Amino acid sequence: MSRILKPFVFVLAGIYFLVDAAVWLLAKPVIRWLSGHWIFDRLRTWVMSLGRYPTLALFVVPVLILEPAKPFAAYLTATGHMVIGLIILGVAEVLKLVLIERLFCISRDKLMSIRAFAWCYAKLQQIRSWVESLGAWRLARRLVLIARRTMRRYVLAYQSEEREHVSWQSR
């Protein structure tokens, strides 16, 4: 039975990680914008005043609250509510990534002082290094870079064409 389920589980895990990676790329600009926002200054001060275990509990809260949104979004999508399911998935993922990334940046030293957390983080980094060393990963990164450059080129060409069109009309 496990031989039958193993490929299915690997495909599901791959899809899960691909969705996480795609959302992470979309969330980066939001994270940068929010990190400079005034409300994060107050939150940063409050988080820095916490001990290491309360910080760990605070770090886990977004995962516990927002992670169940994924299966719920999958259920909604599977039952024909595609748009609302994808919106819930996107919002939950962006919120989770933004909150976890900001909390980790603010409290990394405290979290790493917890031996179990540091061990898990080291294992996660090993897995990440292994995945990034795979040929398929490097190919995907190269294709993303090519797509990004191509889109940038098209946007710049469109903008320059718009400027020429506007300047031509003003004559």
C-alpha positions in Angstrom: 0.0 0.0 0.0 2.8 2.4 0.8 4.3 1.9 -2.6 1.0 3.1 -4.2 0.7 6.1 -1.9 4.3 7.2 -2.0 4.3 8.9 -5.5 1.0 10.5 -4.7 2.4 12.0 -1.5 5.5 13.2 -3.3 3.4 14.9 -5.9 1.2 16.6 -3.3 4.3 17.7 -1.3 5.9 19.1 -4.5 2.7 21.1 -5.3 2.6 22.3 -1.7 6.2 23.6 -1.9 5.7 25.1 -5.4 2.7 27.1 -4.1 4.7 28.2 -1.1 7.6 29.3 -3.3 5.4 31.1 -5.7 3.6 33.0 -2.9 7.0 33.8 -1.3 8.1 35.5 -4.5 4.9 37.5 -4.5 5.1 38.3 -0.7 8.6 39.7 -0.8 7.6 43.2 -2.0 4.8 43.2 0.6 7.2 42.3 3.3 9.6 45.0 2.4 6.9 47.6 2.3 5.4 46.5 5.6 8.7 46.3 7.4 9.1 50.0 7.0 5.6 50.8 8.3 5.3 52.6 11.6 3.2 49.9 13.3 6.1 47.4 13.0 8.3 49.7 15.1 5.9 49.3 18.0 5.5 45.6 17.4 9.3 45.1 17.1 9.8 46.8 20.5 7.2 44.6 22.1 8.6 41.4 20.6 12.1 42.3 21.6 10.9 42.7 25.2 9.6 39.1 25.3 11.6 36.1 26.5 12.7 33.3 24.2 9.9 30.9 24.9 7.1 33.5 24.6 8.8 34.6 21.4 8.7 31.0 20.2 5.0 30.7 21.1 4.3 34.0 19.2 6.3 32.6 16.2 4.1 29.5 16.1 0.7 31.3 16.3 0.5 32.4 12.7 1.3 28.9 11.5 -1.4 27.4 13.8 -4.0 29.9 12.7 -3.3 30.3 9.0 -2.0 26.8 8.0 -5.5 25.3 8.2 -6.6 27.8 5.6 -4.8 25.7 2.9 -6.9 22.6 3.2 -10.0 24.7 3.5 -9.0 26.6 0.3 -8.4 23.3 -1.4 -11.8 22.1 -0.4 -13.5 25.2 -1.7 -11.6 25.0 -5.0 -12.4 21.3 -5.4 -16.1 22.0 -4.7 -16.3 24.5 -7.5 -15.6 27.8 -5.6 -12.4 28.4 -7.4 -12.1 32.1 -7.0 -12.8 32.3 -3.3 -10.6 29.3 -2.6 -7.7 30.8 -4.4 -8.3 34.2 -2.6 -8.3 32.5 0.8 -5.2 30.5 -0.1 -3.3 33.6 -1.3 -4.3 35.8 1.6 -3.5 33.2 4.2 -0.1 32.4 2.6 0.9 36.0 2.3 -0.1 36.8 5.9 1.6 33.7 7.2 4.8 34.4 5.3 4.8 38.1 6.2 4.2 37.5 9.9 6.7 34.6 10.2 9.4 36.4 8.2 9.1 39.6 10.2 9.0 37.7 13.6 12.0 35.6 12.6 14.0 38.7 11.5 13.2 40.5 14.8 13.8 37.5 17.1 16.3 35.3 15.3 18.9 35.3 18.1 16.3 34.4 20.8 14.8 31.6 18.7 18.3 30.2 17.9 19.1 30.1 21.6 16.5 27.3 21.9 18.4 24.1 21.1 15.4 22.3 19.4 14.6 25.3 17.2 18.2 25.7 16.2 18.4 22.0 15.3 15.2 22.2 13.2 16.5 25.3 11.5 19.8 23.7 10.7 18.0 20.6 9.2 15.8 22.9 7.2 18.8 24.7 5.8 20.4 21.4 4.9 17.3 20.4 3.0 17.2 23.8 1.3 20.8 23.5 0.2 20.2 20.0 -1.1 17.1 21.1 -3.1 19.0 24.1 -4.5 21.8 21.8 -5.6 19.5 19.8 -7.8 19.6 20.3 -11.5 15.9 20.8 -11.8 16.1 23.6 -9.2 18.8 25.4 -11.1 16.9 25.0 -14.3 13.8 26.4 -12.8 15.7 29.4 -11.3 17.3 30.0 -14.7 13.8 29.9 -16.4 12.4 32.3 -13.8 15.3 34.7 -14.4 14.8 34.5 -18.1 11.1 35.1 -17.7 11.7 38.0 -15.4 14.2 39.7 -17.8 11.8 39.1 -20.7 8.9 40.7 -18.8 11.1 43.7 -17.8 12.2 44.1 -21.4 8.6 44.1 -22.6 7.5 46.6 -19.8 10.4 49.0 -20.7 9.6 48.8 -24.4 5.9 49.4 -23.7 6.8 52.4 -21.4 9.1 53.9 -24.0 6.5 53.4 -26.7 3.9 55.1 -24.5 6.3 58.1 -24.0 6.9 58.4 -27.7 3.2 58.2 -28.4 2.4 60.9 -25.9 5.2 63.2 -27.1 4.1 62.6 -30.7 0.5 63.6 -29.9 1.6 66.8 -28.1 3.3 68.1 -31.2 
